[in-house]
């Protein structure tokens, strides 16, 4: 069984836990409709990169 040689520091522990943080989405404004949307997602009206998808 693996046994650690020394106790990990608070810094190393916190660096490991940074991947568990819930991050807030980055929003963009569509060129055509002017609607706010999550980056790399289409708007509610169906626009993506200024083109009508649906």
PyMOL Python script that loads the backbone (N, CA, C, O; Angstrom):
from pymol import cmd

cmd.read_pdbstr("""\
ATOM      1  N   UNK A   1       0.835  -1.173   0.000  1.00  0.00           N
ATOM      2  CA  UNK A   1       0.000   0.000   0.000  1.00  0.00           C
ATOM      3  C   UNK A   1       0.889   1.249   0.000  1.00  0.00           C
ATOM      4  O   UNK A   1       1.917   1.282   0.676  1.00  0.00           O
ATOM      5  N   UNK A   2       0.493   2.264  -0.752  1.00  0.00           N
ATOM      6  CA  UNK A   2       1.293   3.482  -0.853  1.00  0.00           C
ATOM      7  C   UNK A   2       1.170   4.321   0.413  1.00  0.00           C
ATOM      8  O   UNK A   2       0.074   4.521   0.935  1.00  0.00           O
ATOM      9  N   UNK A   3       2.304   4.807   0.895  1.00  0.00           N
ATOM     10  CA  UNK A   3       2.342   5.669   2.076  1.00  0.00           C
ATOM     11  C   UNK A   3       3.129   6.917   1.704  1.00  0.00           C
ATOM     12  O   UNK A   3       4.240   6.823   1.181  1.00  0.00           O
ATOM     13  N   UNK A   4       2.556   8.082   1.973  1.00  0.00           N
ATOM     14  CA  UNK A   4       3.233   9.329   1.627  1.00  0.00           C
ATOM     15  C   UNK A   4       4.443   9.564   2.524  1.00  0.00           C
ATOM     16  O   UNK A   4       4.437   9.199   3.700  1.00  0.00           O
ATOM     17  N   UNK A   5       5.477  10.175   1.962  1.00  0.00           N
ATOM     18  CA  UNK A   5       6.694  10.454   2.733  1.00  0.00           C
ATOM     19  C   UNK A   5       6.517  11.682   3.610  1.00  0.00           C
ATOM     20  O   UNK A   5       7.045  11.741   4.720  1.00  0.00           O
ATOM     21  N   UNK A   6       5.771  12.663   3.111  1.00  0.00           N
ATOM     22  CA  UNK A   6       5.542  13.874   3.903  1.00  0.00           C
ATOM     23  C   UNK A   6       4.144  14.411   3.607  1.00  0.00           C
ATOM     24  O   UNK A   6       3.549  14.096   2.577  1.00  0.00           O
ATOM     25  N   UNK A   7       3.633  15.220   4.520  1.00  0.00           N
ATOM     26  CA  UNK A   7       2.295  15.788   4.391  1.00  0.00           C
ATOM     27  C   UNK A   7       2.294  16.853   3.287  1.00  0.00           C
ATOM     28  O   UNK A   7       3.155  17.733   3.280  1.00  0.00           O
ATOM     29  N   UNK A   8       1.333  16.780   2.354  1.00  0.00           N
ATOM     30  CA  UNK A   8       1.257  17.810   1.310  1.00  0.00           C
ATOM     31  C   UNK A   8       0.936  19.181   1.918  1.00  0.00           C
ATOM     32  O   UNK A   8       0.157  19.276   2.867  1.00  0.00           O
ATOM     33  N   UNK A   9       1.527  20.217   1.379  1.00  0.00           N
ATOM     34  CA  UNK A   9       1.307  21.570   1.899  1.00  0.00           C
ATOM     35  C   UNK A   9      -0.108  22.054   1.554  1.00  0.00           C
ATOM     36  O   UNK A   9      -0.781  21.477   0.700  1.00  0.00           O
ATOM     37  N   UNK A  10      -0.543  23.109   2.223  1.00  0.00           N
ATOM     38  CA  UNK A  10      -1.854  23.702   1.935  1.00  0.00           C
ATOM     39  C   UNK A  10      -1.910  24.182   0.487  1.00  0.00           C
ATOM     40  O   UNK A  10      -2.948  24.090  -0.167  1.00  0.00           O
ATOM     41  N   UNK A  11      -0.791  24.690  -0.001  1.00  0.00           N
ATOM     42  CA  UNK A  11      -0.727  25.184  -1.373  1.00  0.00           C
ATOM     43  C   UNK A  11      -0.994  24.063  -2.379  1.00  0.00           C
ATOM     44  O   UNK A  11      -1.791  24.235  -3.301  1.00  0.00           O
ATOM     45  N   UNK A  12      -0.334  22.924  -2.207  1.00  0.00           N
ATOM     46  CA  UNK A  12      -0.529  21.794  -3.121  1.00  0.00           C
ATOM     47  C   UNK A  12      -1.955  21.260  -3.026  1.00  0.00           C
ATOM     48  O   UNK A  12      -2.559  20.917  -4.043  1.00  0.00           O
ATOM     49  N   UNK A  13      -2.495  21.188  -1.815  1.00  0.00           N
ATOM     50  CA  UNK A  13      -3.868  20.731  -1.620  1.00  0.00           C
ATOM     51  C   UNK A  13      -4.845  21.643  -2.345  1.00  0.00           C
ATOM     52  O   UNK A  13      -5.754  21.165  -3.024  1.00  0.00           O
ATOM     53  N   UNK A  14      -4.663  22.961  -2.206  1.00  0.00           N
ATOM     54  CA  UNK A  14      -5.564  23.921  -2.834  1.00  0.00           C
ATOM     55  C   UNK A  14      -5.425  23.928  -4.351  1.00  0.00           C
ATOM     56  O   UNK A  14      -6.417  24.111  -5.057  1.00  0.00           O
ATOM     57  N   UNK A  15      -4.208  23.730  -4.866  1.00  0.00           N
ATOM     58  CA  UNK A  15      -4.013  23.647  -6.320  1.00  0.00           C
ATOM     59  C   UNK A  15      -4.757  22.445  -6.892  1.00  0.00           C
ATOM     60  O   UNK A  15      -5.336  22.529  -7.975  1.00  0.00           O
ATOM     61  N   UNK A  16      -4.743  21.341  -6.177  1.00  0.00           N
ATOM     62  CA  UNK A  16      -5.452  20.146  -6.617  1.00  0.00           C
ATOM     63  C   UNK A  16      -6.963  20.385  -6.617  1.00  0.00           C
ATOM     64  O   UNK A  16      -7.661  19.924  -7.520  1.00  0.00           O
ATOM     65  N   UNK A  17      -7.462  21.087  -5.633  1.00  0.00           N
ATOM     66  CA  UNK A  17      -8.900  21.319  -5.492  1.00  0.00           C
ATOM     67  C   UNK A  17      -9.435  22.399  -6.437  1.00  0.00           C
ATOM     68  O   UNK A  17     -10.652  22.520  -6.584  1.00  0.00           O
ATOM     69  N   UNK A  18      -8.586  23.168  -7.067  1.00  0.00           N
ATOM     70  CA  UNK A  18      -9.039  24.227  -7.970  1.00  0.00           C
ATOM     71  C   UNK A  18      -9.846  23.682  -9.144  1.00  0.00           C
ATOM     72  O   UNK A  18     -10.652  24.411  -9.722  1.00  0.00           O
ATOM     73  N   UNK A  19      -9.647  22.417  -9.508  1.00  0.00           N
ATOM     74  CA  UNK A  19     -10.396  21.820 -10.613  1.00  0.00           C
ATOM     75  C   UNK A  19     -11.834  21.516 -10.217  1.00  0.00           C
ATOM     76  O   UNK A  19     -12.667  21.271 -11.089  1.00  0.00           O
ATOM     77  N   UNK A  20     -12.143  21.524  -8.935  1.00  0.00           N
ATOM     78  CA  UNK A  20     -13.490  21.229  -8.456  1.00  0.00           C
ATOM     79  C   UNK A  20     -14.352  22.481  -8.330  1.00  0.00           C
ATOM     80  O   UNK A  20     -15.535  22.385  -8.004  1.00  0.00           O
ATOM     81  N   UNK A  21     -13.773  23.650  -8.585  1.00  0.00           N
ATOM     82  CA  UNK A  21     -14.489  24.909  -8.426  1.00  0.00           C
ATOM     83  C   UNK A  21     -15.532  25.049  -9.529  1.00  0.00           C
ATOM     84  O   UNK A  21     -15.267  24.714 -10.683  1.00  0.00           O
ATOM     85  N   UNK A  22     -16.713  25.540  -9.178  1.00  0.00           N
ATOM     86  CA  UNK A  22     -17.752  25.802 -10.175  1.00  0.00           C
ATOM     87  C   UNK A  22     -17.459  27.165 -10.789  1.00  0.00           C
ATOM     88  O   UNK A  22     -17.426  28.176 -10.087  1.00  0.00           O
ATOM     89  N   UNK A  23     -17.247  27.187 -12.095  1.00  0.00           N
ATOM     90  CA  UNK A  23     -16.880  28.419 -12.784  1.00  0.00           C
ATOM     91  C   UNK A  23     -18.108  29.038 -13.444  1.00  0.00           C
ATOM     92  O   UNK A  23     -19.028  28.336 -13.863  1.00  0.00           O
ATOM     93  N   UNK A  24     -18.102  30.352 -13.527  1.00  0.00           N
ATOM     94  CA  UNK A  24     -19.194  31.063 -14.158  1.00  0.00           C
ATOM     95  C   UNK A  24     -18.967  31.101 -15.671  1.00  0.00           C
ATOM     96  O   UNK A  24     -17.831  31.226 -16.128  1.00  0.00           O
ATOM     97  N   UNK A  25     -20.047  30.993 -16.442  1.00  0.00           N
ATOM     98  CA  UNK A  25     -19.944  31.006 -17.896  1.00  0.00           C
ATOM     99  C   UNK A  25     -19.530  32.386 -18.403  1.00  0.00           C
ATOM    100  O   UNK A  25     -19.833  33.408 -17.787  1.00  0.00           O
ATOM    101  N   UNK A  26     -18.833  32.393 -19.538  1.00  0.00           N
ATOM    102  CA  UNK A  26     -18.487  33.633 -20.219  1.00  0.00           C
ATOM    103  C   UNK A  26     -19.570  33.913 -21.253  1.00  0.00           C
ATOM    104  O   UNK A  26     -19.909  33.040 -22.052  1.00  0.00           O
ATOM    105  N   UNK A  27     -20.108  35.117 -21.242  1.00  0.00           N
ATOM    106  CA  UNK A  27     -21.193  35.461 -22.152  1.00  0.00           C
ATOM    107  C   UNK A  27     -20.688  36.306 -23.311  1.00  0.00           C
ATOM    108  O   UNK A  27     -19.724  37.060 -23.183  1.00  0.00           O
ATOM    109  N   UNK A  28     -21.363  36.160 -24.445  1.00  0.00           N
ATOM    110  CA  UNK A  28     -21.063  36.943 -25.638  1.00  0.00           C
ATOM    111  C   UNK A  28     -22.354  37.547 -26.161  1.00  0.00           C
ATOM    112  O   UNK A  28     -23.446  37.136 -25.770  1.00  0.00           O
ATOM    113  N   UNK A  29     -22.222  38.526 -27.048  1.00  0.00           N
ATOM    114  CA  UNK A  29     -23.382  39.149 -27.682  1.00  0.00           C
ATOM    115  C   UNK A  29     -23.359  38.780 -29.156  1.00  0.00           C
ATOM    116  O   UNK A  29     -22.350  38.965 -29.837  1.00  0.00           O
ATOM    117  N   UNK A  30     -24.485  38.254 -29.646  1.00  0.00           N
ATOM    118  CA  UNK A  30     -24.586  37.849 -31.050  1.00  0.00           C
ATOM    119  C   UNK A  30     -24.536  39.077 -31.961  1.00  0.00           C
ATOM    120  O   UNK A  30     -25.096  40.124 -31.635  1.00  0.00           O
ATOM    121  N   UNK A  31     -23.856  38.936 -33.114  1.00  0.00           N
ATOM    122  CA  UNK A  31     -23.677  40.055 -34.044  1.00  0.00           C
ATOM    123  C   UNK A  31     -25.002  40.506 -34.665  1.00  0.00           C
ATOM    124  O   UNK A  31     -25.257  41.704 -34.782  1.00  0.00           O
ATOM    125  N   UNK A  32     -25.834  39.556 -35.058  1.00  0.00           N
ATOM    126  CA  UNK A  32     -27.062  39.865 -35.789  1.00  0.00           C
ATOM    127  C   UNK A  32     -28.208  40.249 -34.855  1.00  0.00           C
ATOM    128  O   UNK A  32     -28.782  41.331 -34.977  1.00  0.00           O
ATOM    129  N   UNK A  33     -28.535  39.354 -33.923  1.00  0.00           N
ATOM    130  CA  UNK A  33     -29.705  39.578 -33.067  1.00  0.00           C
ATOM    131  C   UNK A  33     -29.403  40.466 -31.869  1.00  0.00           C
ATOM    132  O   UNK A  33     -30.323  41.036 -31.283  1.00  0.00           O
ATOM    133  N   UNK A  34     -28.129  40.596 -31.490  1.00  0.00           N
ATOM    134  CA  UNK A  34     -27.768  41.393 -30.323  1.00  0.00           C
ATOM    135  C   UNK A  34     -28.105  40.711 -29.011  1.00  0.00           C
ATOM    136  O   UNK A  34     -28.067  41.336 -27.951  1.00  0.00           O
ATOM    137  N   UNK A  35     -28.435  39.435 -29.082  1.00  0.00           N
ATOM    138  CA  UNK A  35     -28.837  38.665 -27.907  1.00  0.00           C
ATOM    139  C   UNK A  35     -27.612  38.131 -27.163  1.00  0.00           C
ATOM    140  O   UNK A  35     -26.609  37.778 -27.782  1.00  0.00           O
ATOM    141  N   UNK A  36     -27.700  38.076 -25.839  1.00  0.00           N
ATOM    142  CA  UNK A  36     -26.619  37.539 -25.016  1.00  0.00           C
ATOM    143  C   UNK A  36     -26.724  36.020 -24.979  1.00  0.00           C
ATOM    144  O   UNK A  36     -27.819  35.472 -24.854  1.00  0.00           O
ATOM    145  N   UNK A  37     -25.572  35.332 -25.088  1.00  0.00           N
ATOM    146  CA  UNK A  37     -25.563  33.868 -25.063  1.00  0.00           C
ATOM    147  C   UNK A  37     -24.246  33.375 -24.489  1.00  0.00           C
ATOM    148  O   UNK A  37     -23.274  34.126 -24.398  1.00  0.00           O
ATOM    149  N   UNK A  38     -24.224  32.098 -24.100  1.00  0.00           N
ATOM    150  CA  UNK A  38     -23.002  31.470 -23.612  1.00  0.00           C
ATOM    151  C   UNK A  38     -22.081  31.259 -24.809  1.00  0.00           C
ATOM    152  O   UNK A  38     -22.547  30.902 -25.891  1.00  0.00           O
ATOM    153  N   UNK A  39     -20.771  31.478 -24.628  1.00  0.00           N
ATOM    154  CA  UNK A  39     -19.819  31.294 -25.732  1.00  0.00           C
ATOM    155  C   UNK A  39     -19.896  29.874 -26.288  1.00  0.00           C
ATOM    156  O   UNK A  39     -20.085  28.922 -25.532  1.00  0.00           O
ATOM    157  N   UNK A  40     -19.752  29.730 -27.586  1.00  0.00           N
ATOM    158  CA  UNK A  40     -19.777  28.470 -28.320  1.00  0.00           C
ATOM    159  C   UNK A  40     -21.133  27.769 -28.236  1.00  0.00           C
ATOM    160  O   UNK A  40     -21.215  26.560 -28.451  1.00  0.00           O
ATOM    161  N   UNK A  41     -22.195  28.513 -27.926  1.00  0.00           N
ATOM    162  CA  UNK A  41     -23.558  27.993 -27.913  1.00  0.00           C
ATOM    163  C   UNK A  41     -24.421  28.942 -28.736  1.00  0.00           C
ATOM    164  O   UNK A  41     -24.106  30.125 -28.863  1.00  0.00           O
ATOM    165  N   UNK A  42     -25.508  28.419 -29.293  1.00  0.00           N
ATOM    166  CA  UNK A  42     -26.396  29.276 -30.065  1.00  0.00           C
ATOM    167  C   UNK A  42     -27.306  30.072 -29.131  1.00  0.00           C
ATOM    168  O   UNK A  42     -27.468  29.727 -27.960  1.00  0.00           O
ATOM    169  N   UNK A  43     -27.898  31.148 -29.668  1.00  0.00           N
ATOM    170  CA  UNK A  43     -28.809  31.975 -28.885  1.00  0.00           C
ATOM    171  C   UNK A  43     -30.159  31.279 -28.791  1.00  0.00           C
ATOM    172  O   UNK A  43     -30.390  30.262 -29.444  1.00  0.00           O
ATOM    173  N   UNK A  44     -31.049  31.836 -27.974  1.00  0.00           N
ATOM    174  CA  UNK A  44     -32.390  31.262 -27.837  1.00  0.00           C
ATOM    175  C   UNK A  44     -33.199  31.390 -29.125  1.00  0.00           C
ATOM    176  O   UNK A  44     -34.118  30.605 -29.363  1.00  0.00           O
ATOM    177  N   UNK A  45     -32.863  32.372 -29.952  1.00  0.00           N
ATOM    178  CA  UNK A  45     -33.560  32.560 -31.227  1.00  0.00           C
ATOM    179  C   UNK A  45     -32.994  31.683 -32.336  1.00  0.00           C
ATOM    180  O   UNK A  45     -33.529  31.686 -33.445  1.00  0.00           O
ATOM    181  N   UNK A  46     -31.924  30.929 -32.068  1.00  0.00           N
ATOM    182  CA  UNK A  46     -31.379  29.999 -33.046  1.00  0.00           C
ATOM    183  C   UNK A  46     -30.214  30.521 -33.862  1.00  0.00           C
ATOM    184  O   UNK A  46     -29.899  29.933 -34.897  1.00  0.00           O
ATOM    185  N   UNK A  47     -29.558  31.596 -33.449  1.00  0.00           N
ATOM    186  CA  UNK A  47     -28.412  32.137 -34.171  1.00  0.00           C
ATOM    187  C   UNK A  47     -27.104  31.618 -33.582  1.00  0.00           C
ATOM    188  O   UNK A  47     -26.980  31.472 -32.366  1.00  0.00           O
ATOM    189  N   UNK A  48     -26.133  31.341 -34.445  1.00  0.00           N
ATOM    190  CA  UNK A  48     -24.791  30.957 -34.015  1.00  0.00           C
ATOM    191  C   UNK A  48     -23.794  31.578 -34.978  1.00  0.00           C
ATOM    192  O   UNK A  48     -23.871  31.344 -36.184  1.00  0.00           O
ATOM    193  N   UNK A  49     -22.862  32.362 -34.464  1.00  0.00           N
ATOM    194  CA  UNK A  49     -21.865  33.085 -35.264  1.00  0.00           C
ATOM    195  C   UNK A  49     -22.531  33.940 -36.346  1.00  0.00           C
ATOM    196  O   UNK A  49     -22.022  34.037 -37.463  1.00  0.00           O
ATOM    197  N   UNK A  50     -23.662  34.556 -36.016  1.00  0.00           N
ATOM    198  CA  UNK A  50     -24.347  35.452 -36.938  1.00  0.00           C
ATOM    199  C   UNK A  50     -25.188  34.766 -37.990  1.00  0.00           C
ATOM    200  O   UNK A  50     -25.740  35.438 -38.861  1.00  0.00           O
ATOM    201  N   UNK A  51     -25.305  33.435 -37.939  1.00  0.00           N
ATOM    202  CA  UNK A  51     -26.097  32.702 -38.926  1.00  0.00           C
ATOM    203  C   UNK A  51     -27.263  32.004 -38.242  1.00  0.00           C
ATOM    204  O   UNK A  51     -27.144  31.548 -37.105  1.00  0.00           O
ATOM    205  N   UNK A  52     -28.397  31.922 -38.945  1.00  0.00           N
ATOM    206  CA  UNK A  52     -29.590  31.259 -38.422  1.00  0.00           C
ATOM    207  C   UNK A  52     -29.407  29.750 -38.560  1.00  0.00           C
ATOM    208  O   UNK A  52     -29.228  29.243 -39.668  1.00  0.00           O
ATOM    209  N   UNK A  53     -29.453  29.026 -37.426  1.00  0.00           N
ATOM    210  CA  UNK A  53     -29.264  27.578 -37.436  1.00  0.00           C
ATOM    211  C   UNK A  53     -30.613  26.861 -37.465  1.00  0.00           C
ATOM    212  O   UNK A  53     -30.813  25.921 -38.235  1.00  0.00           O
ATOM    213  N   UNK A  54     -31.532  27.316 -36.618  1.00  0.00           N
ATOM    214  CA  UNK A  54     -32.871  26.697 -36.569  1.00  0.00           C
ATOM    215  C   UNK A  54     -33.919  27.665 -37.014  1.00  0.00           C
ATOM    216  O   UNK A  54     -35.102  27.325 -37.040  1.00  0.00           O
TER     217      UNK A  54
END
""", "prot")
cmd.dss("prot")
cmd.show_as("cartoon", "prot")
cmd.util.cbc("prot")
cmd.orient("prot")
